[in-house]
Amino acid sequence: MAEEKRPVTVEIGGVRYRFTTDASEEHLKRLAGHVDSRIDKLGARGAPPAHLLAVVALGLAEDLEEAERRREALEERVDGVLREAVGTIDHALAAEARLVRDDP
């Protein structure tokens, strides 16, 4: 059963936003903290909130793309290592089978 939705208020860039959500308040506040931290790094606290949030959204999208590229590269590397390991095991099993078969 899904959790009941409830209002949660978070502050981002000095502006309070109210959401109706089934996510925990602590989770949303943690996420809002990440966004707020990025706004602080921009050093543009006086800019319009929509502009700040757009710049932060673009930065987060860029981070997501990079994380996806790293994940894909890691998956390819793991696949290669697993293929090599399976090949090594297959080779060892075949050699063992020849030894057993050829043993008088």
C-alpha positions in Angstrom: 0.0 0.0 0.0 1.4 3.4 -1.0 2.1 6.0 1.7 -0.4 8.8 2.0 0.5 12.0 0.4 1.1 15.0 2.7 2.4 18.5 2.4 6.1 19.1 2.8 7.8 22.6 2.6 11.4 23.0 1.6 13.5 26.2 1.1 15.6 26.5 -2.0 17.5 29.7 -2.8 15.7 31.5 -0.1 12.3 30.6 -1.5 9.9 28.3 0.2 8.3 25.6 -1.9 5.4 23.4 -0.8 4.9 20.0 -2.3 2.3 17.3 -1.7 4.1 14.1 -1.8 4.5 10.6 -0.4 8.3 11.1 -0.1 9.7 11.6 3.4 10.2 15.2 4.6 13.8 14.4 5.4 14.5 13.0 1.9 13.0 16.1 0.2 14.9 18.4 2.6 18.2 16.6 1.8 17.5 17.0 -2.0 16.7 20.6 -1.5 19.9 21.0 0.4 21.9 19.7 -2.6 20.1 22.2 -4.9 20.7 25.0 -2.4 24.4 24.0 -2.2 24.7 24.3 -5.9 23.0 27.7 -5.8 25.6 28.8 -3.2 28.4 27.6 -5.5 27.0 29.8 -8.3 27.4 32.8 -6.1 24.3 34.4 -7.6 21.9 34.5 -4.7 20.3 37.7 -6.0 19.3 36.2 -9.4 15.7 35.3 -10.0 14.8 31.9 -8.5 13.6 30.5 -11.9 17.0 31.4 -13.4 18.9 29.9 -10.5 16.9 26.7 -10.7 17.3 26.4 -14.4 21.1 26.7 -14.1 21.1 24.1 -11.3 18.9 21.8 -13.3 21.3 22.0 -16.3 24.2 21.2 -14.0 22.3 18.2 -12.5 21.4 17.0 -16.0 25.1 17.2 -16.9 26.1 15.3 -13.8 23.5 12.6 -14.6 24.8 12.2 -18.1 28.3 11.8 -16.8 27.2 9.3 -14.2 25.4 7.3 -16.9 28.5 7.3 -19.1 30.7 6.1 -16.2 28.1 3.4 -15.4 28.0 2.2 -19.0 31.8 2.1 -19.1 31.9 0.2 -15.9 29.3 -2.3 -17.1 31.4 -2.8 -20.3 34.5 -3.4 -18.2 32.7 -5.8 -15.9 31.3 -7.7 -18.9 34.8 -8.0 -20.4 36.2 -9.3 -17.1 33.4 -11.8 -16.7 33.8 -13.0 -20.3 37.5 -13.5 -19.7 36.9 -15.3 -16.4 34.3 -17.6 -17.9 36.7 -18.3 -20.8 39.5 -19.1 -18.3 37.1 -21.4 -16.3 35.9 -23.1 -19.5 39.5 -23.7 -20.6 40.5 -25.1 -17.2 37.4 -27.4 -17.1 38.2 -28.6 -20.6 41.7 -29.4 -19.6 40.6 -31.2 -16.5 38.1 -33.2 -18.6 40.9 -34.2 -21.0 43.0 -35.3 -18.0 40.2 -37.4 -16.6 39.3 -38.9 -20.0 42.9 -39.7 -20.8 43.7 -41.2 -17.4 44.0 -45.0 -17.6 
